[in-house]
Every structure is written in structure tokens, then in C-alpha cells.
Amino acid sequence: MSLSPSEQPILEVKNLKTYFFLEKSTVRALDGVNLSLTRGKTLGLVGESGCGKSIMASSIMRLLPEPPGKIVEGEIILNRQNGEIVNIAQQDRHGAEMRAIRGGEIAIVFQEPMTSLNPLYTVGDQIAEAVMVHQKVTKKQALDRALEMLTRVQISAPKQRLHEYPHQLSGGMRQRVMIALALSCNPSILIADEPTTALDVTVQAQILNLMNQLQADFGSSIILITHNLGVVSQMAAEVAVMYLGKIVEHADTLPLFHEPLHPYTVGLLNSVPVLGRKGKKILVPIQGMVPSPTEAIPGCAFAPRCPRVMEICSVRQPQLREVRPGHLVSCWLYGE
């Protein structure tokens, strides 16, 4: 029985492989990723630095530097509300279809807004330009929309900020501007790539609360990319854990935090300090180093660091499979 558009995941990533072809080696940044984003929900994408989280965002947006980067295999399926299906991986990244999707249907908020905002244009002009690209409106209507969005993201003195340049704003204000810019065309999907890393703790909390509120208002689906498990527990309905270019576990947030299945997920949670933790339980670091993404690994990439490694782990790669309702894991502990 086929699912209706409202029941389908809004975004499905199937066996996605994104490689970087360098002069002397090939970096397998994404090496067979399978992922789905539920319509109207927030998915937390977590893992150590270098595991491929940001490359996932760039692949979905088709913002990879090509060459040396290239999507060599797989699908990125966008299920539109009207039932139309688009495979983003097959689109010309400079074509009209992709330009309409990028910003109009899928928007992104980067970690450091100063590298994303143009220093030569005012905040209002930059938001208005995005609105005019995707909607048939006049410059005045676009500026009105920019003011409306700056007000929605609760930036102080929005009329004044409309005419200011990025360097005149604080880090927290610039991140609010980026969120206003991303949501100005009512995208179906928002990708937030480490949106609070460069901010202090108080401003982080404000930005996260703002994103929660705006999601409730706009009904957008969010992919929240972060290495901060505390942020994920506060924001996400589902969590996908990445390791060396693959998803190793995907589940609803509560069961994943309370009963993680993959040894890597267990290691991540054991290495996080918990305020008010009783007793003298010390943090347990994950031993070893992440292998190089240029290596061809025949078995599980986590095997050299895994405390529960078995003989098969170094020989064959486990597949991501459902071992409990809604709980997927890629590990031979839960093999066939």
C-alpha cells in the first residue's frame, strides 16, 4: 500500500556516496548513507568532527565544490506536498530546478553567519533579494517581508537592523538574521549546520528556543547538525548517529538516549558530562582514533575502537536494519 504525501518522509537519502577525488587519494566523505526526515519533525544528526555531517548538508543542497567533490551514487528524494517526487542527486546543480529548491524549498543556516552574509549589503537587502528570487513580488513587498521576518526572529529594533550591515551586529543577531533569511520563503525543510557553536551559552538557548517556536509556526522539517548531544535532546524528535560517512543508528530521541544499541552511540553518551550525576562515575572516552576516510575498510569502520568487537566485524560491513520498531542500527551484535 502506497503512502499519501502527508505520510511519506519529506526527504529520503538512499545509499548516498559523496567522494572527493584528490590527486593521490579518494576521500569517501559519505559512503552509503541511508536517512529519512519525517514531515514536520526535527532530526538530529550527530557524530564526531569529520564524520560527514556537513558534507551531508552540502550534498542535499548541491553546494559541493565540484571538482573535487562528486555524488557518485545514490538518491536524495524530495517528496513534495503535491505528490511530486524530485531526485535532487540527479539535478543540474546550476539549473533552474535546483535554484528553485535551494532557498525556496530547502534552506540552510550555517555555523558562522559572517561567512554566509555579504558584508557589502544591508541585512534588509539580503533578505529581500532572496524573497524576490523565489516569489514574484516588488522590492517594497520584499523589504516588508524582510522586516516581518526580522520581527519574527525577535531581533531587537528590527526597523533599524533592516538598514544595518552584518559587521554592525553581534554574533547572536547575525544568527537570527540567518534564520530570518532561511525562513523568508517558507521552505519545507531547514538544515541547521551547527547553528549555535560560535555563540555563548545564553544566546545558544535563545536561538534553540527560537527555532522550536518558528518550527511550530511554519511547520518546517528540520535537520539539526551538531556534535552537542544536549542540544539534540532538547530539540530533536529523532536522532541519526554518523560515523565515518555512514549512519550507524537511527531512532526516536528518547529510546536512543535511554537505551542506545550501537557501541559508538554508547561511547558518545558515556563521554558526555551530566550535571548533578550522582556518585563518582567518571567520563569514559572512546578509545583510539577515527580511521582515515581514504582507507577502504572491509568490515565495520568502528571495529578497531569497539569494546565489543567480534571476528565478523573486521570482515563484513553490517547493514542498517530495524531491530526494534522504529529503531535502526548497523551492528553485528544485532545481525541476522
C-alpha positions as CSV (number, residue, x, y, z in Angstrom):
1,M,0.0,0.0,0.0
2,S,1.5,3.3,-1.0
3,L,1.7,6.2,1.4
4,S,0.0,9.5,0.9
5,P,2.3,12.6,0.5
6,S,1.5,13.6,4.1
7,E,2.6,10.2,5.4
8,Q,5.8,10.0,3.4
9,P,9.1,11.2,4.8
10,I,9.6,14.6,3.3
11,L,13.2,13.7,2.5
12,E,14.8,10.3,1.9
13,V,18.5,9.7,1.4
14,K,19.3,6.3,-0.2
15,N,22.8,4.8,-0.4
16,L,24.3,8.2,-0.9
17,K,28.0,8.2,-1.7
18,T,29.9,11.5,-1.9
19,Y,33.6,11.3,-2.7
20,F,36.4,13.8,-3.1
21,F,38.8,12.8,-5.8
22,L,42.2,14.2,-4.7
23,E,45.5,13.9,-6.6
24,K,46.8,11.0,-4.6
25,S,43.7,9.6,-2.8
26,T,40.0,9.5,-2.7
27,V,38.1,10.7,0.4
28,R,34.9,8.7,1.0
29,A,33.1,11.5,2.8
30,L,29.7,9.8,2.6
31,D,29.9,6.1,1.9
32,G,26.4,4.7,1.6
33,V,24.2,6.9,3.8
34,N,20.6,6.0,4.3
35,L,18.4,8.5,6.1
36,S,14.8,9.8,6.2
37,L,13.3,13.0,7.6
38,T,9.8,12.9,8.9
39,R,7.5,15.7,7.7
40,G,7.2,18.4,10.3
41,K,9.7,16.9,12.7
42,T,13.3,17.7,13.8
43,L,16.0,15.2,13.1
44,G,19.3,15.5,15.0
45,L,22.3,14.4,13.0
46,V,25.2,13.8,15.4
47,G,28.8,12.4,15.4
48,E,32.4,13.4,15.9
49,S,34.0,16.1,13.7
50,G,34.9,14.7,10.3
51,C,32.2,12.0,10.2
52,G,30.5,13.7,7.2
53,K,27.6,15.7,8.8
54,S,28.3,18.9,7.0
55,I,29.1,17.1,3.7
56,M,25.6,15.6,4.1
57,A,24.1,19.1,4.2
58,S,26.2,20.3,1.2
59,S,25.2,17.2,-0.8
60,I,21.5,17.8,-0.1
61,M,21.8,21.5,-1.1
62,R,24.1,20.6,-4.1
63,L,26.7,23.0,-2.7
64,L,29.7,20.7,-3.0
65,P,32.8,22.1,-4.6
66,E,32.8,20.2,-7.9
67,P,35.5,19.1,-8.6
68,P,37.0,17.6,-6.4
69,G,33.7,16.6,-4.8
70,K,31.1,14.5,-6.5
71,I,28.0,12.5,-5.7
72,V,29.0,9.2,-7.3
73,E,26.0,7.0,-6.3
74,G,22.6,7.2,-4.5
75,E,19.4,9.2,-4.4
76,I,18.2,12.3,-2.5
77,I,14.4,12.1,-2.8
78,L,12.3,15.2,-2.0
79,N,8.6,14.3,-1.6
80,R,6.6,17.4,-2.2
81,Q,3.3,18.0,-0.6
82,N,1.5,17.8,-4.0
83,G,2.8,14.3,-4.5
84,E,5.6,15.2,-6.9
85,I,8.9,13.4,-6.3
86,V,12.3,15.0,-7.2
87,N,15.6,13.2,-7.0
88,I,18.0,16.1,-6.1
89,A,21.1,14.0,-6.8
90,Q,20.2,13.9,-10.5
91,Q,19.5,17.6,-10.8
92,D,21.9,20.0,-12.5
93,R,23.2,21.9,-9.5
94,H,23.3,25.2,-11.6
95,G,19.9,24.5,-13.2
96,A,16.5,26.3,-12.7
97,E,15.0,23.4,-10.7
98,M,17.9,23.3,-8.2
99,R,17.9,27.1,-7.9
100,A,14.2,26.9,-7.1
101,I,14.7,24.1,-4.5
102,R,17.7,25.8,-2.9
103,G,16.3,28.5,-0.6
104,G,12.7,28.1,-1.8
105,E,12.0,24.5,-0.6
106,I,15.2,23.7,1.3
107,A,17.1,26.4,3.2
108,I,20.3,26.2,5.3
109,V,21.7,28.1,8.3
110,F,25.4,27.8,8.6
111,Q,27.6,27.7,11.7
112,E,29.3,31.1,11.1
113,P,27.0,33.7,9.6
114,M,29.8,36.1,8.8
115,T,31.0,33.8,6.1
116,S,27.4,33.5,4.7
117,L,26.2,37.1,4.8
118,N,27.5,39.6,2.2
119,P,29.4,42.3,4.1
120,L,28.7,44.8,1.2
121,Y,24.9,44.7,1.5
122,T,22.5,45.6,4.3
123,V,20.6,42.9,6.2
124,G,17.3,44.0,4.6
125,D,18.6,44.0,1.1
126,Q,20.0,40.4,1.5
127,I,16.7,39.0,2.8
128,A,14.7,41.0,0.2
129,E,16.9,39.6,-2.6
130,A,16.1,36.0,-1.5
131,V,12.4,36.8,-1.4
132,M,12.4,38.3,-4.9
133,V,14.3,35.3,-6.3
134,H,11.7,32.9,-5.2
135,Q,8.5,34.9,-5.1
136,K,7.0,37.4,-7.7
137,V,7.0,40.5,-5.5
138,T,8.2,44.1,-5.7
139,K,11.2,45.4,-3.9
140,K,9.0,47.1,-1.4
141,Q,7.0,44.0,-0.7
142,A,10.2,42.0,-0.3
143,L,11.6,44.6,2.2
144,D,8.3,44.4,4.1
145,R,8.7,40.6,4.2
146,A,12.3,41.1,5.5
147,L,11.0,43.4,8.3
148,E,8.3,40.9,9.1
149,M,10.9,38.1,9.4
150,L,13.3,40.1,11.5
151,T,10.4,40.8,13.8
152,R,9.5,37.1,13.9
153,V,13.1,36.1,14.9
154,Q,12.8,38.6,17.8
155,I,15.8,40.7,16.9
156,S,16.0,44.0,18.8
157,A,15.0,47.2,16.9
158,P,14.1,45.3,13.6
159,K,13.5,48.5,11.6
160,Q,17.0,49.7,12.5
161,R,18.6,46.3,11.8
162,L,17.0,46.3,8.3
163,H,19.4,49.1,7.2
164,E,22.5,47.8,9.0
165,Y,25.4,45.7,7.7
166,P,26.4,42.3,9.1
167,H,29.6,43.8,10.8
168,Q,27.3,46.1,12.9
169,L,25.5,43.2,14.5
170,S,26.5,40.8,17.3
171,G,27.0,37.1,16.7
172,G,23.6,36.2,18.1
173,M,21.9,38.9,16.0
174,R,23.7,37.6,12.8
175,Q,22.5,34.1,13.6
176,R,18.9,35.5,13.9
177,V,19.3,37.2,10.6
178,M,20.5,33.9,9.0
179,I,17.4,32.2,10.4
180,A,15.1,35.0,9.1
181,L,16.8,34.8,5.7
182,A,16.4,31.0,5.6
183,L,12.7,31.1,6.6
184,S,11.8,34.1,4.5
185,C,10.4,31.9,1.6
186,N,8.6,29.4,3.8
187,P,10.9,26.4,3.0
188,S,9.6,22.9,3.7
189,I,13.0,21.9,5.1
190,L,15.5,23.8,7.2
191,I,19.0,22.5,7.6
192,A,20.8,24.0,10.6
193,D,24.5,23.2,10.5
194,E,26.0,23.7,14.0
195,P,23.8,26.9,14.4
196,T,24.9,27.6,17.9
197,T,28.5,26.5,18.1
198,A,30.0,30.1,17.9
199,L,27.6,31.5,20.4
200,D,27.8,31.8,24.2
201,V,25.5,29.6,26.3
202,T,22.8,32.1,27.0
203,V,22.5,33.1,23.3
204,Q,22.5,29.4,22.3
205,A,19.5,28.8,24.5
206,Q,17.7,31.8,22.9
207,I,18.4,30.6,19.4
208,L,17.3,27.0,20.1
209,N,14.0,28.2,21.7
210,L,13.5,30.5,18.7
211,M,14.0,27.6,16.2
212,N,11.5,25.5,18.2
213,Q,9.0,28.3,18.2
214,L,9.4,29.0,14.4
215,Q,9.1,25.4,13.6
216,A,5.7,25.3,15.4
217,D,4.7,28.5,13.5
218,F,5.9,27.4,10.0
219,G,5.6,23.6,10.2
220,S,9.1,23.2,8.6
221,S,11.0,19.9,8.9
222,I,14.5,20.5,10.4
223,I,17.8,18.6,10.1
224,L,19.8,19.8,13.1
225,I,23.5,19.0,12.6
226,T,25.5,19.1,15.8
227,H,28.1,17.3,17.9
228,N,26.2,18.5,21.1
229,L,24.0,15.8,22.4
230,G,22.5,18.1,24.9
231,V,21.2,20.3,22.1
232,V,19.8,17.2,20.3
233,S,17.9,16.0,23.4
234,Q,16.3,19.5,23.7
235,M,15.4,19.9,20.0
236,A,15.1,16.7,18.1
237,A,12.2,14.1,17.8
238,E,14.6,11.7,16.1
239,V,18.4,11.2,16.1
240,A,20.7,9.7,13.5
241,V,24.2,8.9,14.6
242,M,27.0,9.2,11.9
243,Y,30.4,7.5,12.0
244,L,32.9,7.8,9.1
245,G,30.4,8.6,6.4
246,K,27.7,6.2,7.4
247,I,24.6,6.2,9.6
248,V,25.2,3.6,12.4
249,E,22.0,4.2,14.4
250,H,18.7,6.0,13.8
251,A,15.8,6.1,16.4
252,D,13.4,8.3,18.3
253,T,15.3,10.5,20.7
254,L,14.0,9.0,24.0
255,P,14.8,5.4,23.3
256,L,18.2,6.2,21.7
257,F,19.3,8.2,24.8
258,H,17.9,5.7,27.3
259,E,18.8,2.5,25.5
260,P,21.4,3.1,22.8
261,L,22.2,-0.1,20.8
262,H,25.4,0.7,18.8
263,P,28.6,0.7,20.8
264,Y,29.6,4.0,19.2
265,T,26.4,5.7,20.4
266,V,27.0,4.2,23.8
267,G,30.5,5.7,23.8
268,L,29.2,9.1,22.8
269,L,26.7,9.2,25.6
270,N,29.2,7.9,28.2
271,S,31.7,10.7,27.2
272,V,29.1,13.5,28.0
273,P,29.2,15.1,31.4
274,V,25.8,15.2,33.1
275,L,25.1,18.0,35.6
276,G,24.1,16.5,39.0
277,R,25.2,13.0,38.2
278,K,25.2,11.1,41.5
279,G,28.2,9.1,42.7
280,K,31.8,9.2,41.3
281,K,31.2,7.9,37.9
282,I,33.9,9.2,35.6
283,L,33.6,10.0,32.0
284,V,34.6,7.2,29.7
285,P,36.3,8.4,26.5
286,I,36.1,6.4,23.2
287,Q,39.5,4.8,22.7
288,G,41.5,5.2,19.5
289,M,41.2,7.5,16.6
290,V,38.7,7.7,13.7
291,P,40.2,5.9,10.6
292,S,41.1,8.0,7.6
293,P,38.2,8.3,5.1
294,T,40.7,7.5,2.3
295,E,41.1,3.9,3.6
296,A,39.0,1.1,2.1
297,I,37.6,-0.7,5.2
298,P,36.2,-4.2,4.5
299,G,34.3,-4.5,7.8
300,C,32.8,-2.2,10.3
301,A,34.7,1.1,10.5
302,F,34.2,1.3,14.2
303,A,35.7,-2.2,14.8
304,P,39.2,-1.0,15.7
305,R,37.8,1.1,18.6
306,C,34.9,-1.1,19.6
307,P,35.0,-2.7,23.1
308,R,32.6,-5.4,21.9
309,V,34.3,-6.3,18.6
310,M,33.8,-9.8,17.1
311,E,35.6,-11.6,14.3
312,I,33.0,-10.9,11.7
313,C,33.2,-7.1,12.4
314,S,36.6,-6.8,10.7
315,V,35.4,-8.9,7.7
316,R,32.0,-7.7,6.6
317,Q,30.1,-4.4,6.9
318,P,26.8,-4.7,8.8
319,Q,23.8,-3.2,7.1
320,L,21.5,-0.6,8.7
321,R,18.4,-2.6,9.8
322,E,15.4,-2.3,12.0
323,V,15.9,-4.3,15.2
324,R,13.1,-2.8,17.2
325,P,10.1,-0.8,15.9
326,G,11.5,2.5,14.6
327,H,15.0,1.7,15.9
328,L,17.6,1.1,13.2
329,V,21.2,0.0,13.9
330,S,24.2,-1.1,11.8
331,C,26.0,-3.6,14.1
332,W,26.8,-7.3,14.1
333,L,25.6,-7.5,17.7
334,Y,22.1,-7.4,16.2
335,G,23.0,-9.4,13.0
336,E,20.8,-11.8,11.0
